[in-house]
Amino acid sequence: MKQRVVTILMILAGISLGISILPAGWEMIGQETNDWLNNTITNSILGALIFYLLSLIFVKYILAGIKRLEEKLSEFSIPYILFGSIGAIIGLLLGVIISIPFFNWKLPFVNSIVPVIMMFILGYLGFRLGTTRMDEWRKMFTPKTKKNEETADSQLLDRKSSEAFRKYKILDTSVIIDGRIYDIAQTGFLEGVLLIPNFVLFELQYIADSSDSLKRVRGRRGLDILNALQEDEKIAVEMYEGDFEDISEVDTKLLKLAKLVDGVVVTNDFNLNKVASFQNVPVLNINALANAVKPVVIPGETMNVLVVKAGTERQQGVAYLDDGTMVVVEDGQHFMNERIEVVVTSALQTAAGRMIFAKPAHGTRGIRHEDQNK
Protein backbone atom coordinates (compact mmCIF):
# COMPACT_ATOMS: atom_id res chain seq x y z
CA MET A 1 0.00 0.00 0.00
CA LYS A 2 2.77 2.46 0.93
CA GLN A 3 4.61 1.61 -2.28
CA ARG A 4 1.54 2.46 -4.38
CA VAL A 5 1.03 5.76 -2.57
CA VAL A 6 4.67 6.78 -3.16
CA THR A 7 4.41 5.79 -6.83
CA ILE A 8 1.20 7.81 -7.31
CA LEU A 9 2.74 10.85 -5.62
CA MET A 10 5.82 10.62 -7.86
CA ILE A 11 3.60 10.36 -10.95
CA LEU A 12 1.69 13.46 -9.89
CA ALA A 13 4.98 15.28 -9.31
CA GLY A 14 6.11 14.14 -12.77
CA ILE A 15 2.94 15.52 -14.37
CA SER A 16 3.46 18.88 -12.66
CA LEU A 17 7.15 19.11 -13.57
CA GLY A 18 6.49 17.93 -17.12
CA ILE A 19 3.98 20.71 -17.72
CA SER A 20 6.27 23.38 -16.20
CA ILE A 21 9.76 22.28 -17.31
CA LEU A 22 9.42 20.37 -20.60
CA PRO A 23 8.39 23.47 -22.66
CA ALA A 24 11.79 24.99 -21.83
CA GLY A 25 13.41 21.72 -22.86
CA TRP A 26 11.66 21.68 -26.23
CA GLU A 27 12.76 25.27 -26.75
CA MET A 28 16.40 24.34 -26.10
CA ILE A 29 16.33 21.66 -28.83
CA GLY A 30 14.38 23.85 -31.25
CA GLN A 31 11.04 22.01 -31.03
CA GLU A 32 9.02 24.78 -29.37
CA THR A 33 6.82 25.16 -32.48
CA ASN A 34 6.06 21.42 -32.72
CA ASP A 35 2.48 21.22 -31.47
CA TRP A 36 2.60 17.42 -31.31
CA LEU A 37 5.38 17.50 -28.74
CA ASN A 38 5.05 20.89 -27.03
CA ASN A 39 1.55 20.68 -25.58
CA THR A 40 0.12 20.16 -22.11
CA ILE A 41 -1.07 16.58 -22.63
CA THR A 42 2.19 15.32 -24.13
CA ASN A 43 4.31 17.08 -21.50
CA SER A 44 2.21 15.67 -18.65
CA ILE A 45 2.34 12.14 -20.08
CA LEU A 46 6.11 12.26 -20.60
CA GLY A 47 6.67 13.68 -17.07
CA ALA A 48 4.44 11.00 -15.54
CA LEU A 49 6.22 8.24 -17.49
CA ILE A 50 9.70 9.46 -16.50
CA PHE A 51 8.81 9.68 -12.81
CA TYR A 52 7.05 6.30 -12.91
CA LEU A 53 10.27 4.70 -14.13
CA LEU A 54 12.20 6.58 -11.46
CA SER A 55 9.77 5.34 -8.80
CA LEU A 56 10.54 1.73 -9.74
CA ILE A 57 14.19 2.40 -8.84
CA PHE A 58 13.90 4.72 -5.84
CA VAL A 59 10.66 3.63 -4.12
CA LYS A 60 12.39 1.18 -1.74
CA TYR A 61 14.91 3.84 -0.69
CA ILE A 62 12.11 6.35 -0.11
CA LEU A 63 10.17 3.85 2.02
CA ALA A 64 13.30 3.04 4.03
CA GLY A 65 13.83 6.76 4.67
CA ILE A 66 10.19 7.18 5.73
CA LYS A 67 10.54 4.23 8.13
CA ARG A 68 13.66 5.72 9.73
CA LEU A 69 11.89 9.06 10.06
CA GLU A 70 8.92 7.38 11.79
CA GLU A 71 11.25 5.60 14.21
CA LYS A 72 13.04 8.85 15.06
CA LEU A 73 9.75 10.68 15.60
CA SER A 74 8.45 7.87 17.83
CA GLU A 75 11.36 8.50 20.20
CA PHE A 76 10.02 11.99 21.00
CA SER A 77 6.97 12.81 23.08
CA ILE A 78 3.88 14.44 21.56
CA PRO A 79 4.35 17.77 23.45
CA TYR A 80 7.96 17.91 22.20
CA ILE A 81 6.87 17.51 18.56
CA LEU A 82 3.87 19.86 18.94
CA PHE A 83 5.73 22.77 20.54
CA GLY A 84 8.73 22.22 18.29
CA SER A 85 6.55 22.37 15.16
CA ILE A 86 4.73 25.49 16.36
CA GLY A 87 8.03 27.20 17.15
CA ALA A 88 9.49 26.24 13.76
CA ILE A 89 6.41 27.56 11.89
CA ILE A 90 6.56 30.86 13.78
CA GLY A 91 10.28 31.12 13.06
CA LEU A 92 9.74 30.46 9.33
CA LEU A 93 6.97 33.09 9.15
CA LEU A 94 9.26 35.64 10.80
CA GLY A 95 11.99 34.66 8.34
CA VAL A 96 9.66 35.27 5.38
CA ILE A 97 8.61 38.67 6.75
CA ILE A 98 12.20 39.76 7.43
CA SER A 99 13.33 38.49 4.00
CA ILE A 100 10.80 40.58 2.01
CA PRO A 101 13.26 43.51 1.52
CA PHE A 102 15.93 41.11 0.27
CA PHE A 103 13.62 39.74 -2.46
CA ASN A 104 13.34 43.25 -3.99
CA TRP A 105 17.09 43.71 -4.33
CA LYS A 106 18.58 42.95 -7.74
CA LEU A 107 21.76 41.38 -6.39
CA PRO A 108 21.70 37.64 -7.31
CA PHE A 109 23.12 36.31 -4.04
CA VAL A 110 21.16 38.65 -1.78
CA ASN A 111 17.71 38.10 -3.33
CA SER A 112 18.00 34.29 -3.48
CA ILE A 113 20.43 32.81 -0.95
CA VAL A 114 20.13 35.27 1.96
CA PRO A 115 16.33 34.80 2.42
CA VAL A 116 16.78 31.02 2.52
CA ILE A 117 19.53 31.32 5.14
CA MET A 118 17.41 33.72 7.21
CA MET A 119 14.37 31.41 7.15
CA PHE A 120 16.51 28.36 8.03
CA ILE A 121 18.15 30.10 11.01
CA LEU A 122 14.90 31.54 12.38
CA GLY A 123 13.06 28.25 11.85
CA TYR A 124 15.73 26.38 13.82
CA LEU A 125 15.72 29.00 16.60
CA GLY A 126 11.91 28.76 16.76
CA PHE A 127 12.11 24.96 17.06
CA ARG A 128 14.67 25.17 19.86
CA LEU A 129 12.66 27.83 21.67
CA GLY A 130 9.52 25.72 21.41
CA THR A 131 11.14 22.51 22.73
CA THR A 132 13.28 23.97 25.52
CA ARG A 133 10.52 26.10 27.07
CA MET A 134 7.66 23.59 27.02
CA ASP A 135 6.77 24.12 30.69
CA GLU A 136 6.44 27.87 30.17
CA TRP A 137 4.31 27.42 27.03
CA ARG A 138 1.98 25.09 28.93
CA LYS A 139 1.52 27.67 31.67
CA MET A 140 0.72 30.38 29.12
CA PHE A 141 -2.06 28.32 27.52
CA THR A 142 -3.45 26.86 30.77
CA PRO A 143 -6.66 28.72 31.77
CA LYS A 144 -6.51 30.50 35.13
CA THR A 145 -9.73 30.55 37.13
CA LYS A 146 -8.86 32.35 40.35
CA LYS A 147 -6.06 34.72 41.19
CA ASN A 148 -5.61 33.30 44.66
CA GLU A 149 -5.24 29.80 43.17
CA GLU A 150 -2.59 31.14 40.86
CA THR A 151 -0.58 32.67 43.68
CA ALA A 152 -1.01 29.69 45.99
CA ASP A 153 0.00 27.13 43.39
CA SER A 154 2.77 29.12 41.71
CA GLN A 155 5.43 27.93 44.11
CA LEU A 156 4.48 24.30 43.52
CA LEU A 157 3.96 24.52 39.77
CA ASP A 158 7.23 26.33 39.16
CA ARG A 159 9.18 23.25 40.22
CA LYS A 160 10.95 21.81 37.20
CA SER A 161 11.32 18.10 36.61
CA SER A 162 15.10 18.35 36.64
CA GLU A 163 15.19 19.72 40.18
CA ALA A 164 13.62 16.91 42.20
CA PHE A 165 10.75 15.11 40.55
CA ARG A 166 11.16 12.94 37.46
CA LYS A 167 7.98 11.60 35.93
CA TYR A 168 9.19 8.37 34.35
CA LYS A 169 10.69 5.46 36.31
CA ILE A 170 12.21 3.13 33.69
CA LEU A 171 12.31 -0.53 34.77
CA ASP A 172 15.12 -2.79 33.63
CA THR A 173 14.93 -6.56 33.16
CA SER A 174 16.61 -7.52 36.44
CA VAL A 175 14.28 -5.49 38.66
CA ILE A 176 11.19 -6.89 36.91
CA ILE A 177 12.37 -10.49 37.35
CA ASP A 178 13.24 -9.73 41.00
CA GLY A 179 9.56 -8.94 41.65
CA ARG A 180 9.96 -6.60 44.63
CA ILE A 181 9.14 -3.62 42.42
CA TYR A 182 5.47 -4.64 42.49
CA ASP A 183 5.33 -4.51 46.31
CA ILE A 184 7.18 -1.18 46.37
CA ALA A 185 4.86 0.33 43.74
CA GLN A 186 1.81 -0.81 45.69
CA THR A 187 2.99 1.07 48.77
CA GLY A 188 2.99 4.35 46.81
CA PHE A 189 6.63 5.22 47.50
CA LEU A 190 7.37 5.47 43.76
CA GLU A 191 6.06 8.71 42.24
CA GLY A 192 5.23 9.17 38.58
CA VAL A 193 4.81 6.57 35.85
CA LEU A 194 6.51 3.18 35.53
CA LEU A 195 7.84 3.04 31.97
CA ILE A 196 8.35 -0.38 30.34
CA PRO A 197 10.41 -0.17 27.12
CA ASN A 198 9.64 -2.59 24.31
CA PHE A 199 13.24 -3.83 24.17
CA VAL A 200 13.01 -4.86 27.86
CA LEU A 201 9.78 -6.74 27.13
CA PHE A 202 11.45 -8.53 24.19
CA GLU A 203 14.38 -9.52 26.40
CA LEU A 204 11.97 -10.94 29.00
CA GLN A 205 10.19 -12.91 26.28
CA TYR A 206 13.53 -14.23 25.02
CA ILE A 207 14.47 -15.36 28.56
CA ALA A 208 11.03 -16.96 29.04
CA ASP A 209 11.53 -18.97 25.81
CA SER A 210 15.03 -20.13 26.79
CA SER A 211 15.93 -23.82 26.75
CA ASP A 212 17.47 -23.42 30.22
CA SER A 213 14.75 -24.26 32.76
CA LEU A 214 16.06 -21.78 35.35
CA LYS A 215 16.11 -18.91 32.86
CA ARG A 216 12.67 -19.92 31.60
CA VAL A 217 11.20 -19.73 35.10
CA ARG A 218 12.83 -16.32 35.70
CA GLY A 219 11.51 -14.97 32.42
CA ARG A 220 7.97 -16.15 33.09
CA ARG A 221 8.11 -14.67 36.57
CA GLY A 222 9.10 -11.33 35.04
CA LEU A 223 6.16 -11.46 32.59
CA ASP A 224 3.80 -12.28 35.49
CA ILE A 225 5.11 -9.25 37.41
CA LEU A 226 4.52 -7.03 34.36
CA ASN A 227 0.95 -8.29 34.02
CA ALA A 228 0.34 -7.65 37.72
CA LEU A 229 1.67 -4.09 37.40
CA GLN A 230 -0.48 -3.48 34.32
CA GLU A 231 -3.66 -4.78 35.96
CA ASP A 232 -3.26 -2.81 39.19
CA GLU A 233 -5.32 0.37 38.83
CA LYS A 234 -3.33 2.17 41.53
CA ILE A 235 -0.07 1.86 39.57
CA ALA A 236 0.51 4.06 36.49
CA VAL A 237 2.24 1.99 33.81
CA GLU A 238 3.11 3.00 30.25
CA MET A 239 4.84 1.21 27.37
CA TYR A 240 7.61 2.80 25.29
CA GLU A 241 7.20 1.62 21.71
CA GLY A 242 10.43 3.10 20.34
CA ASP A 243 13.79 1.38 19.99
CA PHE A 244 17.42 2.26 19.32
CA GLU A 245 18.39 -0.07 16.50
CA ASP A 246 21.95 1.25 16.33
CA ILE A 247 22.53 -0.03 19.91
CA SER A 248 22.59 -3.75 20.70
CA GLU A 249 22.90 -3.81 24.53
CA VAL A 250 19.71 -3.36 26.53
CA ASP A 251 21.49 -1.54 29.39
CA THR A 252 22.86 1.09 26.98
CA LYS A 253 19.39 1.54 25.49
CA LEU A 254 17.97 2.09 28.99
CA LEU A 255 20.49 4.84 29.74
CA LYS A 256 19.82 6.56 26.40
CA LEU A 257 16.06 6.38 26.98
CA ALA A 258 16.47 7.84 30.49
CA LYS A 259 18.36 10.81 29.02
CA LEU A 260 15.74 11.22 26.30
CA VAL A 261 12.67 11.34 28.57
CA ASP A 262 14.48 12.77 31.63
CA GLY A 263 13.62 9.65 33.63
CA VAL A 264 15.13 7.48 36.35
CA VAL A 265 16.38 3.93 35.81
CA VAL A 266 15.07 1.47 38.41
CA THR A 267 17.35 -1.56 38.75
CA ASN A 268 19.09 -3.94 41.12
CA ASP A 269 22.06 -4.47 38.78
CA PHE A 270 25.20 -3.22 40.55
CA ASN A 271 27.17 -2.75 37.29
CA LEU A 272 24.36 -0.82 35.59
CA ASN A 273 24.18 1.38 38.68
CA LYS A 274 27.88 2.24 38.36
CA VAL A 275 27.67 2.97 34.61
CA ALA A 276 24.59 5.14 35.08
CA SER A 277 26.29 7.14 37.82
CA PHE A 278 29.27 7.70 35.53
CA GLN A 279 26.94 9.00 32.77
CA ASN A 280 25.00 11.22 35.24
CA VAL A 281 21.79 9.21 34.81
CA PRO A 282 19.73 9.02 38.05
CA VAL A 283 19.19 5.49 39.37
CA LEU A 284 16.95 3.91 41.99
CA ASN A 285 18.57 0.68 43.21
CA ILE A 286 16.18 -1.78 44.85
CA ASN A 287 19.02 -3.51 46.70
CA ALA A 288 20.17 -0.16 48.14
CA LEU A 289 16.60 0.46 49.31
CA ALA A 290 16.42 -2.98 50.91
CA ASN A 291 19.70 -2.41 52.73
CA ALA A 292 18.54 0.98 53.93
CA VAL A 293 15.35 -0.35 55.53
CA LYS A 294 16.97 -3.33 57.23
CA PRO A 295 16.80 -3.07 61.02
CA VAL A 296 19.91 -1.61 62.60
CA VAL A 297 21.76 -3.87 65.00
CA ILE A 298 24.17 -2.66 67.66
CA PRO A 299 26.92 -4.56 69.46
CA GLY A 300 25.59 -6.43 72.48
CA GLU A 301 22.20 -7.33 70.95
CA THR A 302 21.20 -10.97 71.00
CA MET A 303 19.46 -12.87 68.23
CA ASN A 304 18.49 -16.45 67.50
CA VAL A 305 19.95 -17.81 64.24
CA LEU A 306 20.35 -21.13 62.41
CA VAL A 307 23.95 -21.90 61.38
CA VAL A 308 23.67 -23.31 57.85
CA LYS A 309 27.22 -23.51 56.49
CA ALA A 310 30.89 -23.02 57.29
CA GLY A 311 32.54 -19.64 56.91
CA THR A 312 35.67 -18.72 54.97
CA GLU A 313 37.81 -18.36 58.09
CA ARG A 314 38.70 -21.15 60.51
CA GLN A 315 35.89 -22.25 62.86
CA GLN A 316 33.46 -19.66 61.45
CA GLY A 317 29.82 -20.47 60.79
CA VAL A 318 27.35 -18.57 58.59
CA ALA A 319 23.68 -17.90 59.27
CA TYR A 320 21.08 -15.73 57.54
CA LEU A 321 18.32 -13.52 58.88
CA ASP A 322 14.84 -13.52 57.35
CA ASP A 323 15.70 -10.52 55.17
CA GLY A 324 18.81 -12.24 53.77
CA THR A 325 21.39 -10.47 55.93
CA MET A 326 24.49 -12.64 56.43
CA VAL A 327 25.52 -13.35 60.05
CA VAL A 328 29.10 -14.59 60.52
CA VAL A 329 29.29 -16.52 63.81
CA GLU A 330 32.67 -16.99 65.47
CA ASP A 331 33.24 -20.66 66.39
CA GLY A 332 29.97 -21.36 64.61
CA GLN A 333 31.18 -24.58 62.96
CA HIS A 334 30.62 -26.35 66.28
CA PHE A 335 26.87 -25.62 65.95
CA MET A 336 26.32 -26.62 62.32
CA ASN A 337 22.59 -26.97 61.45
CA GLU A 338 21.65 -25.89 64.98
CA ARG A 339 19.64 -22.87 66.10
CA ILE A 340 21.62 -20.96 68.73
CA GLU A 341 21.54 -17.60 70.48
CA VAL A 342 24.34 -15.24 69.44
CA VAL A 343 25.54 -11.82 70.59
CA VAL A 344 26.34 -9.16 67.98
CA THR A 345 29.94 -7.94 68.12
CA SER A 346 29.97 -5.64 65.06
CA ALA A 347 28.23 -4.88 61.78
CA LEU A 348 29.74 -4.04 58.40
CA GLN A 349 27.92 -2.19 55.59
CA THR A 350 29.22 -3.00 52.10
CA ALA A 351 28.02 -2.24 48.56
CA ALA A 352 26.64 -5.77 48.36
CA GLY A 353 24.71 -5.48 51.63
CA ARG A 354 25.10 -5.64 55.41
CA MET A 355 27.15 -8.27 57.26
CA ILE A 356 26.78 -8.95 60.98
CA PHE A 357 29.53 -10.52 63.09
CA ALA A 358 28.52 -12.36 66.26
CA LYS A 359 29.64 -14.85 68.90
CA PRO A 360 27.72 -17.66 70.59
CA ALA A 361 25.94 -16.22 73.62
CA HIS A 362 27.15 -18.93 76.03
CA GLY A 363 30.77 -17.95 75.33
CA THR A 364 30.23 -14.28 76.22
CA ARG A 365 28.15 -14.53 79.37
CA GLY A 366 31.06 -13.70 81.63
CA ILE A 367 31.99 -10.63 79.62
CA ARG A 368 28.37 -9.44 79.49
CA HIS A 369 28.01 -9.96 83.25
CA GLU A 370 31.15 -7.85 83.88
CA ASP A 371 29.82 -5.05 81.66
CA GLN A 372 26.53 -5.00 83.53
CA ASN A 373 28.32 -4.74 86.90
CA LYS A 374 30.28 -1.76 85.64
Phi, psi and omega in degrees: 000313179298322180296320179294319180298315179298318179298316180296318179296321178292323177295317178297320176296322177295320177298314181296314180291326178297318180293325185270331187256321185301325177303322177293325177293318178296325179293325180293327181262009175079023181247024184290338181269356181280105184291338179288328180266310187271075173215166187298317183294312181297316181297320180292322179293315179297317178298317179296319181294317180298314182286335174293317177295322177294325180295327178297331182271318191259356186297322182292326178289323178295317179295321178296320177295321178296320179297316178297321178296319178297319180295320178294319180293327180292342179285342183259151179284161181297315177301324179298313180293318183296307182291327176295319179294316179299315179298320180294319179297316178297319178297319179294319178297317176297322178297319178296316181296315181292330184278352183304315178298327181291329179295332183277347178284150184265004177284127186301314183290319186291319185276357181236310186276317184300315178301322179296316179297317179300314181294323179295314182295313181291326176296318178294317179297322177295320178296315180295320179295323180289326184272332182271348181239038185297320180298319180291322177296319179300318181295325180294323184265357177279125181293138178255127183264315183228141180293322181292328176294322181296316181289326182287324184268352186299321182292328180280319185285340180284353181289124180274157183293333182283348183280309183219310188266134174235127191293314189264130172250108187270120183270135174263175187297318185295320183286333176288315179297322180303318173093340183291342180298329180294316179294320180294317180296324180294330180288342180088009180284340178266117177275160173085208188245134173278120184255123179251106178290152179297323182291333174288319178297319179295322178294321176298317179296321179296318178294320181294335179264009183292153177284339177285124185296323180294314178297322181297319179294319180296317180296318179293325176298317178299318178295322177296320179296318178298316179297321179295320177296319182293324184278341181283118183290338181282344184254125178275117182233135176228153176257143174254114187278342184286172179209163177242091188290339179281354180244133183264325185279136181294321181298319178294322177297320179299316181294321179293321178294320179298320177293324184292316184259006182056051183249184180240134177275127177255122186208170165231019178272115184296319181292318177297323177300317180294315181296319180296319178297322179294325180268011178060036175259124181295142184226140168248115183260120182295323179294322177296322177295317180297320178293326182291328183265002176293144180297140181279133178248146180238151179303136182104343177288149177252150176209156180256120184228161176251117179284120188250337181203169180279150179273179180284328179270166184296133176070004180280148172238157183237133175230167181228139173280175182297330180271007177093000180293132180279134177242116179266116185257122177291135184059028182282346180294339179286348184238036183300133180062026177240148176266119184230164176265130182235159177246130181289130176257325178195168177223142182234126178260121178240174179295332180276346181147194182255137175242138180244133177252135185214168176233153174302137186297324184293338180273355182239011184298318181297318180294316181296322180296320179297317180297322181292323179292329177291000000 
